[in-house]
Every structure is written in C-alpha cells, then in structure tokens.
Amino acid sequence: MWDKIANYFEKYPSQAKVARYLLRYGLRIDRDHVFCGDVRIADSSLARAAGVDRRVVKSTLETIKGDPTLLKFFSQLQPTNHLKNAASAMGWSAIEIVPTDAHEPGIISSVAEILSRSQISIRQAIVDDPMTSEEPKLFIVTESQVPSDLIPLIRQSKGVKGVTIY
C-alpha cells in the first residue's frame, strides 16, 4: 500500500513524511483539514508531531486534494484504538509477536489456533503494516491471562520469530 502512495510523494520527502504520519495514525483529510475521528487536528500540531514545518502540512494536503486517488484514500481513514498498553489494567494479556517475515500468511491463524485450543478469547488483533513500519509486529489482546506454558507453543508457530507477553 505505502509503495503506491509513496510514488505520489517521491519528489517531496517532507510531504511523504506527513502522508506516512497520516496513514500510521488513521488521520483523514476532509476539505482543508485533518481529522482524528471527528476531532480536528491543527496543522501546527501535526507539523510538530511529524517533525516538519506547518507549511509542509499545507502542501501535503494540497497534493492529496489534487489527486482523486489520494483524496479518496486519505478521506476514508479511521483511527483505531490499540489496547496493548491498557490490557493489564483490565486483567487481560497482550501478546507481541515479531514475525520472521511479515508478508507470510498464516501467522495470525497459527497463534489464534493455540489460544482457541486453550479456551482463551481474543479481544483484539492488530498488525502493523509492513510497508509503513520498520519492524512490523502482531499484537493480540486476550480477555484472560495467557499461561506461561503457551509461550513456547506460540514461539514455535508458523512465521513467529519472537514473542513477548505483557
């Protein structure tokens, strides 16, 4: 996905940085503004967060609005809550999985099968996009604690390089 979007910004690395930031956090474009859900994000706030000048944010929005494909894509993004850090407060577990190859199919299903056999329900599964993340990971939040005896089984699953339980 990012490789298709990056083509539009290859001559503008600072704009590419803003576009990647929009994508990473699910920030959408609506007319001349950036939104996180229904909350409008100030250009200056976005610029500080992305590490660019405010004018770069404006230019990025103009580039996006100037292309129907980009506009259609960026106007449909939505933020997603990520329960990994809050899981323990609710008595849940969070499993962080580092894949051997993030493009390999079957990683989620292998881990889900192990959890299912142990009667552990999955509340959330989020996968970093390998095109937008330097080290993509799979995060699975479970509704109960993951017993330590499952860690070796998960570690031996198809496509799993490393496992951390929170």
Secondary structure as UniProt FT lines:
FT   HELIX           2..6
FT   HELIX           7..9
FT   TURN            10..11
FT   HELIX           13..25
FT   STRAND          28..30
FT   TURN            31..32
FT   STRAND          33..36
FT   TURN            37..38
FT   STRAND          39..41
FT   HELIX           43..50
FT   HELIX           54..65
FT   HELIX           68..74
FT   TURN            84..86
FT   HELIX           87..90
FT   STRAND          93..99
FT   TURN            102..103
FT   TURN            105..106
FT   HELIX           107..117
FT   TURN            118..119
FT   STRAND          122..127
FT   TURN            130..132
FT   STRAND          138..142
FT   HELIX           148..150
FT   HELIX           151..155
FT   TURN            158..159
FT   STRAND          160..165
//
